[in-house]
């Protein structure tokens, strides 16, 4: 005679273990950052009195421009992602991909700065290395350390 409840229990237990293993593997892959090398960083100023372009200062995602905002090509770096610039050390830190730009294509990013003078002084920086974190990834950054906007 078949012992149906125990066979069902074993099958359910095996299925549960499989689902847990699959979820943990997916969660590990989903929380991995993607590294990009050979990025060219330039600097832009928009939305403040010290900029040539004075306007509302609103990004492509609807956020107000401020420190920590970068413009990206959404085909390469998705919008609304935390981005960590690793190299060069002069730019190292956490940023948020919230803007786009007509000239921001492929391996280029544009870092927002508060004045036109600063943007011109910084110019372009080649060989930037950055990491893009997936949406919903919780960064190990203390709120008082930076001004990186929250992901909505």
Secondary structure, DSSP 8 states (H G I E B T S, - for coil): ---HHHHHHHHHHHHHHHHHHHHHHHHHHHT--EEEEEEEEEEE--SSTTSSS-S--B-TTS-B--TTEEE--TTTS-SSEEEEEEESTTT-EEEEEEE--TT--TTEEEEE-S-HHHHHHH--EEEEEEEE--TT------GGG-------
